[in-house]
Amino acid sequence: MSESELPASLGEVARRELALHGWTTLDQFEGVSAKELLAIHGVGPKAIRILREHLEPEGRQLAP
């Protein structure tokens, strides 16, 4: 598995599970829905909030 560039604040399980699904950088989340991410084991509301906090300053966001 490749090295993840996701924020450490996501937590180890969420980062690992997202990487297993192919998401290892913040750039890959633009346009992905929170519903899709919440279906992944280890990804909960806190992880969604953290992802949004890291995407928004760069002008990016999750899909509605």
Contacts in CASP RR format, 6 or more apart in sequence:
PFRMAT RR
TARGET T0000
AUTHOR 0000-0000-0000
METHOD contacts of the structure
MODEL  1
MSESELPASLGEVARRELALHGWTTLDQFEGVSAKELLAIHGVGPKAIRI
LREHLEPEGRQLAP
1 19 0 8 1.000
1 20 0 8 1.000
2 19 0 8 1.000
2 24 0 8 1.000
3 24 0 8 1.000
4 15 0 8 1.000
4 16 0 8 1.000
4 18 0 8 1.000
4 19 0 8 1.000
4 24 0 8 1.000
5 24 0 8 1.000
5 25 0 8 1.000
5 26 0 8 1.000
6 15 0 8 1.000
6 18 0 8 1.000
6 19 0 8 1.000
6 23 0 8 1.000
6 24 0 8 1.000
6 25 0 8 1.000
6 26 0 8 1.000
7 26 0 8 1.000
7 50 0 8 1.000
7 54 0 8 1.000
8 15 0 8 1.000
9 50 0 8 1.000
10 18 0 8 1.000
10 47 0 8 1.000
10 50 0 8 1.000
10 51 0 8 1.000
11 47 0 8 1.000
13 41 0 8 1.000
13 42 0 8 1.000
14 42 0 8 1.000
14 43 0 8 1.000
14 44 0 8 1.000
14 47 0 8 1.000
17 40 0 8 1.000
17 41 0 8 1.000
17 42 0 8 1.000
17 43 0 8 1.000
18 24 0 8 1.000
18 37 0 8 1.000
18 40 0 8 1.000
18 43 0 8 1.000
21 40 0 8 1.000
22 28 0 8 1.000
23 29 0 8 1.000
23 32 0 8 1.000
26 51 0 8 1.000
26 54 0 8 1.000
26 55 0 8 1.000
26 58 0 8 1.000
26 60 0 8 1.000
27 60 0 8 1.000
29 37 0 8 1.000
29 51 0 8 1.000
29 55 0 8 1.000
29 60 0 8 1.000
29 62 0 8 1.000
30 55 0 8 1.000
30 60 0 8 1.000
30 61 0 8 1.000
30 62 0 8 1.000
31 61 0 8 1.000
31 62 0 8 1.000
31 63 0 8 1.000
32 62 0 8 1.000
32 63 0 8 1.000
33 62 0 8 1.000
33 63 0 8 1.000
33 64 0 8 1.000
34 48 0 8 1.000
34 62 0 8 1.000
34 63 0 8 1.000
37 43 0 8 1.000
37 44 0 8 1.000
37 47 0 8 1.000
37 48 0 8 1.000
37 51 0 8 1.000
37 62 0 8 1.000
38 44 0 8 1.000
38 45 0 8 1.000
38 48 0 8 1.000
48 62 0 8 1.000
51 62 0 8 1.000
52 61 0 8 1.000
52 62 0 8 1.000
55 61 0 8 1.000
55 62 0 8 1.000
END
